[in-house]
């Protein structure tokens, strides 16, 4: 599970504990009734901690405000009532991916610089091109 989290506070429905523990989670099917949802209760989300795709449905790992970590749960996308929670989670993931890419490029540029290859340094990190010459 990713260590990423968002700090946005939003609202979400929560799967009933029976549905969350089943192999299908609480995704609704045409044949199912809505009993697998605690649809009357809406809870405040402290953070989205992760995401997964299961049986073609996207789920988010939710930390509930005011509840301990043992109550964190995988919730289907349709249960996340505040789109801002998902948007901020995705933005945070993209930022982390960019940071990892930049770190990798910097490591490659440092290795090229150590080998005396100024052309490779310029190719890996254009900002260093002026310093490598």
Secondary structure, DSSP 8 states (H G I E B T S, - for coil): ---------EEEEEE-HHHHHSTTTT---TTS-GGGEEEEEEEEEEEEEEEEEETTEEEEEEEETTS-GGG-EEEEGGGB--HHHHHHHHHHHHHHHHHHHHHHHHHHHHHHHHTT-HHHHHHH-GGGHHHH-
